[in-house]
Amino acid sequence: MQLTNSGMSCDAILSALADPNRRAIVDQLRQGPAPVVALAKTMPISRPAVSQHLKVLTDAGLLDCEQQGKRRVYRLSQTGAAALRDYVNTLWDDALRAFSDHAHLKAREAAMSLDPIVKTLTVPLDPQHAFELFASDLPSWWPVATHSISAETQDTPKEVVVEPRVGGKIRETKRDGSIHDWATITAWEPGARLALNWYVGRSESEATFIDVRFEAQDNGTRVTLIHDGWAALGAPAPQIRGGYYTGWDMVLGECFQRHCLAHLAGVS
């Protein structure tokens, strides 16, 4: 990579600094301007050799030389230092960008490798009734006091609705009238399956996938919930998945099961 500043090549500057004696001269001049004789006293090389190194540094644009009577005084060049600074800054920016890209790639790979959450529950209802209670009746049993947009401000929703069709929304209306979508329904098969693009509290581009199956069993219906698609969440995916892993135990294993049992008791 080559950068220039006022016609100066950073390649020439870096080449000039490759020699340890020239770097020692630059370090001396960082303390202030100095003539050749003063510089030579601090160097383990001859005065002609110091003069030659000074010429290389000057030609590279790192030093300025001023004739003061019979002596030449050298000082660091602001222009040359600026060219070197620009190069290092650009190198630093590229390194940060490469690190960030690598970190995002690793985070995405980690998110893609996350296993789906699978939760199962058996309820003493036939698949049709279990589906209706889970999907159509969701606003009645969902724990909105803790699992809703309104809960973020310690409030409860004014309303939660489920639009019973493919392409329909699960939607929350807050008490201030604002509307927030939780999910888009991608499969609506009464008695068999409900599938959702789930993005409550996020943009739809960050949707994960929920697939709920209802299968008849001898003692009722086996409800299987699969929550997958964590790669859409990027780096925070492992932490978010961890929250859902325990959250579904409460939402499905406690709230929905309790609602099913209460319905069954009311029917009988």
Backbone torsions as a table, in degrees:
resi	resn	phi	psi	omega
1	MET	NA	136.3	-178.0
2	GLN	-129.4	125.3	175.2
3	LEU	-116.5	151.1	177.7
4	THR	-126.8	151.5	176.0
5	ASN	-140.8	115.6	-176.9
6	SER	53.7	41.3	176.3
7	GLY	84.5	-0.8	-177.5
8	MET	-92.4	137.9	-179.9
9	SER	-93.0	131.4	177.5
10	CYS	-70.2	-23.4	175.4
11	ASP	-60.2	-43.1	179.8
12	ALA	-65.4	-38.7	179.8
13	ILE	-64.9	-46.6	-179.6
14	LEU	-65.3	-37.6	177.3
15	SER	-63.9	-41.1	179.2
16	ALA	-64.0	-36.4	-178.1
17	LEU	-81.2	-4.7	-179.7
18	ALA	-68.1	-24.3	-179.3
19	ASP	-85.7	130.0	-177.5
20	PRO	-64.3	-32.3	178.5
21	ASN	-66.9	-37.8	179.3
22	ARG	-70.4	-35.4	176.1
23	ARG	-65.0	-35.7	178.4
24	ALA	-65.2	-39.0	177.1
25	ILE	-62.9	-45.2	179.2
26	VAL	-60.1	-41.7	178.9
27	ASP	-61.3	-39.4	178.1
28	GLN	-63.6	-43.7	-177.6
29	LEU	-72.3	-14.3	173.5
30	ARG	-64.6	-21.8	178.3
31	GLN	-80.9	-15.0	179.7
32	GLY	141.6	167.9	-179.5
33	PRO	-58.8	150.7	-179.9
34	ALA	-155.3	147.6	176.2
35	PRO	-82.2	170.8	-176.8
36	VAL	-60.3	-42.8	-175.3
37	VAL	-61.4	-39.1	179.9
38	ALA	-68.8	-39.1	179.9
39	LEU	-67.4	-40.1	-177.6
40	ALA	-63.5	-31.4	-179.7
41	LYS	-64.4	-24.1	-176.7
42	THR	-96.9	-2.9	-173.5
43	MET	-108.5	145.2	179.3
44	PRO	-85.4	28.6	-179.7
45	ILE	-133.0	168.9	-176.8
46	SER	-71.0	161.9	178.8
47	ARG	-63.6	-41.3	176.1
48	PRO	-59.5	-36.8	178.9
49	ALA	-66.5	-39.4	176.6
50	VAL	-61.3	-43.0	179.2
51	SER	-61.0	-40.1	179.3
52	GLN	-64.8	-42.3	178.0
53	HIS	-64.3	-38.1	178.3
54	LEU	-63.9	-36.7	178.0
55	LYS	-64.4	-43.0	179.6
56	VAL	-61.7	-44.5	-179.3
57	LEU	-66.0	-37.0	179.2
58	THR	-69.5	-44.9	179.1
59	ASP	-62.1	-31.8	179.9
60	ALA	-75.2	-14.4	178.3
61	GLY	96.6	6.9	-178.9
62	LEU	-84.0	-25.2	-177.0
63	LEU	-123.1	150.9	168.7
64	ASP	-110.0	144.9	-179.5
65	CYS	-122.2	134.0	179.7
66	GLU	-127.7	129.6	177.8
67	GLN	-81.6	120.3	177.7
68	GLN	-122.6	95.6	-175.4
69	GLY	67.2	-122.3	-179.5
70	LYS	-93.5	1.6	-177.0
71	ARG	-121.3	154.4	175.9
72	ARG	-104.0	130.3	179.7
73	VAL	-110.0	132.0	-178.0
74	TYR	-110.3	143.9	175.9
75	ARG	-143.5	159.7	177.1
76	LEU	-65.0	139.8	178.8
77	SER	-88.6	125.8	177.6
78	GLN	-61.9	-38.4	-179.3
79	THR	-65.4	-45.6	179.4
80	GLY	-65.0	-41.9	178.5
81	ALA	-63.2	-36.3	179.4
82	ALA	-65.9	-39.3	178.3
83	ALA	-63.0	-42.3	178.8
84	LEU	-66.5	-41.4	178.7
85	ARG	-61.3	-44.3	180.0
86	ASP	-61.1	-40.0	179.4
87	TYR	-63.6	-48.3	-178.5
88	VAL	-64.2	-40.2	178.4
89	ASN	-61.9	-42.4	178.9
90	THR	-65.8	-40.6	177.2
91	LEU	-61.6	-41.2	179.1
92	TRP	-64.8	-43.5	178.3
93	ASP	-61.8	-41.9	179.2
94	ASP	-65.2	-38.6	179.5
95	ALA	-66.2	-41.7	178.1
96	LEU	-64.2	-40.9	179.7
97	ARG	-64.6	-43.1	179.4
98	ALA	-64.0	-40.1	178.4
99	PHE	-65.1	-43.2	179.6
100	SER	-63.2	-44.3	179.2
101	ASP	-61.5	-41.4	179.9
102	HIS	-65.2	-43.4	-179.6
103	ALA	-63.1	-41.9	178.8
104	HIS	-66.1	-37.4	178.3
105	LEU	-64.4	-45.9	179.8
106	LYS	-64.4	-38.4	178.8
107	ALA	-65.5	-40.7	179.1
108	ARG	-66.8	-40.0	177.6
109	GLU	-63.1	-40.2	178.6
110	ALA	-65.0	-40.2	179.4
111	ALA	-65.8	-39.1	-179.0
112	MET	-68.0	-24.6	-178.7
113	SER	-86.7	-4.7	-178.9
114	LEU	-67.9	133.9	177.5
115	ASP	-71.5	150.4	173.8
116	PRO	-66.2	151.7	171.0
117	ILE	-82.0	131.0	177.4
118	VAL	-126.4	120.4	178.2
119	LYS	-125.2	139.4	179.5
120	THR	-128.6	152.2	-179.2
121	LEU	-154.1	138.0	174.8
122	THR	-109.9	125.4	-179.5
123	VAL	-117.4	147.6	-176.0
124	PRO	-81.7	55.4	179.8
125	LEU	-138.5	158.7	173.9
126	ASP	-75.5	161.0	-175.0
127	PRO	-56.4	-36.8	-179.0
128	GLN	-62.8	-47.8	-180.0
129	HIS	-68.4	-38.8	179.1
130	ALA	-61.6	-41.9	178.0
131	PHE	-62.9	-46.4	-178.1
132	GLU	-60.8	-41.5	-179.4
133	LEU	-69.2	-37.8	-179.0
134	PHE	-71.7	-48.5	-171.1
135	ALA	-89.1	-65.0	-175.5
136	SER	-66.0	-34.5	-175.8
137	ASP	-97.3	13.1	-176.7
138	LEU	-52.6	-41.1	-179.7
139	PRO	-60.6	-20.4	-177.7
140	SER	-81.2	-27.8	-174.7
141	TRP	-115.0	-15.2	-177.9
142	TRP	-64.9	134.9	-176.6
143	PRO	-77.0	73.1	-173.9
144	VAL	-65.5	-20.3	-179.6
145	ALA	-66.8	-24.1	-179.3
146	THR	-121.9	-23.1	-174.4
147	HIS	-123.9	75.3	178.6
148	SER	-162.6	169.1	174.9
149	ILE	-66.4	-40.1	-179.2
150	SER	-62.1	-32.2	-177.7
151	ALA	-62.6	-23.0	179.3
152	GLU	-63.2	-24.6	177.1
153	THR	-113.2	26.1	177.4
154	GLN	55.9	44.2	178.8
155	ASP	-129.9	174.4	174.5
156	THR	-120.2	152.4	-177.8
157	PRO	-66.1	152.2	170.0
158	LYS	-70.5	-35.2	-177.4
159	GLU	-163.7	145.2	168.8
160	VAL	-126.2	129.6	-178.6
161	VAL	-125.8	152.0	174.9
162	VAL	-121.3	121.1	176.9
163	GLU	-89.1	108.9	-167.2
164	PRO	-79.0	69.2	-179.5
165	ARG	-166.4	158.8	173.2
166	VAL	-63.9	129.6	-175.4
167	GLY	92.9	-11.9	177.7
168	GLY	-71.2	166.2	-177.3
169	LYS	-114.2	153.1	160.0
170	ILE	-101.7	122.0	-164.7
171	ARG	-135.5	137.3	177.6
172	GLU	-110.5	134.5	171.7
173	THR	-109.4	121.3	179.2
174	LYS	-79.3	168.1	-177.7
175	ARG	-68.1	-18.9	176.0
176	ASP	-85.5	2.0	178.0
177	GLY	93.6	-10.6	179.7
178	SER	-71.5	145.7	-175.7
179	ILE	-113.1	135.4	-177.1
180	HIS	-134.1	123.1	177.5
181	ASP	-79.9	138.8	174.6
182	TRP	-96.1	-39.0	-170.5
183	ALA	-159.5	160.8	169.6
184	THR	-115.4	130.7	-177.9
185	ILE	-78.8	125.1	-179.6
186	THR	-108.8	-14.1	174.0
187	ALA	-150.1	129.2	179.0
188	TRP	-133.4	94.9	-176.7
189	GLU	-125.0	87.5	-175.6
190	PRO	-49.4	130.5	-179.7
191	GLY	82.4	-3.3	-175.6
192	ALA	-134.1	-50.6	-169.1
193	ARG	-158.4	141.2	170.7
194	LEU	-131.2	126.1	178.2
195	ALA	-125.8	144.6	-173.8
196	LEU	-138.8	143.0	158.4
197	ASN	-88.2	114.7	-168.3
198	TRP	-108.0	119.2	-176.3
199	TYR	-144.1	29.6	-178.6
200	VAL	-53.0	126.3	179.7
201	GLY	80.1	3.6	-179.0
202	ARG	-135.7	176.7	175.5
203	SER	-76.9	158.0	-178.5
204	GLU	-65.3	-23.4	177.5
205	SER	-68.9	-13.9	179.5
206	GLU	-104.6	23.8	-177.2
207	ALA	-67.9	137.2	165.8
208	THR	-98.4	178.8	-172.5
209	PHE	-121.7	130.6	176.8
210	ILE	-119.5	129.8	179.5
211	ASP	-128.2	117.7	-178.2
212	VAL	-114.2	123.1	-178.2
213	ARG	-111.8	145.8	-179.8
214	PHE	-124.4	114.8	-176.2
215	GLU	-125.0	132.2	180.0
216	ALA	-65.5	136.4	174.8
217	GLN	-127.1	166.0	179.7
218	ASP	-58.7	-35.3	-176.8
219	ASN	-104.3	18.0	178.0
220	GLY	141.3	-130.2	-178.4
221	THR	-129.9	132.4	174.5
222	ARG	-90.6	118.9	178.6
223	VAL	-100.8	121.6	178.8
224	THR	-117.9	121.4	179.1
225	LEU	-109.5	124.7	176.9
226	ILE	-117.5	125.2	-179.7
227	HIS	-119.6	116.9	-172.2
228	ASP	-141.4	-174.5	178.0
229	GLY	84.4	32.8	-173.9
230	TRP	-67.8	-20.3	-178.0
231	ALA	-59.4	-26.7	-179.3
232	ALA	-63.9	-18.9	-176.3
233	LEU	-91.9	-7.0	177.5
234	GLY	66.4	-144.9	-173.6
235	ALA	-57.1	-37.9	-178.4
236	PRO	-73.5	-2.0	-172.1
237	ALA	-53.7	-47.5	-178.8
238	PRO	-58.4	-41.7	-179.8
239	GLN	-67.8	-43.0	-180.0
240	ILE	-65.0	-42.4	178.2
241	ARG	-59.7	-39.9	179.0
242	GLY	-59.9	-39.3	178.1
243	GLY	-66.0	-40.9	179.0
244	TYR	-69.1	-32.6	-177.0
245	TYR	-59.6	-46.2	177.4
246	THR	-80.5	-30.3	-179.1
247	GLY	-63.0	-40.1	-179.8
248	TRP	-67.4	-27.3	175.0
249	ASP	-60.1	-41.0	179.4
250	MET	-75.8	-46.9	-175.1
251	VAL	-66.7	-49.0	-177.8
252	LEU	-85.5	-50.6	-172.8
253	GLY	-72.7	-22.6	-179.6
254	GLU	-112.6	-60.0	-172.7
255	CYS	-66.6	-50.5	-178.8
256	PHE	-67.5	-41.7	178.4
257	GLN	-61.3	-42.5	178.9
258	ARG	-62.7	-39.3	179.5
259	HIS	-65.4	-39.8	178.4
260	CYS	-63.9	-44.1	-179.5
261	LEU	-66.2	-39.1	178.5
262	ALA	-65.6	-39.4	177.2
263	HIS	-62.9	-43.2	-179.2
264	LEU	-64.5	-40.2	179.2
265	ALA	-65.8	-37.3	179.6
266	GLY	-68.9	-35.9	178.4
267	VAL	-68.2	-41.8	-177.8
268	SER	-77.4	NA	NA
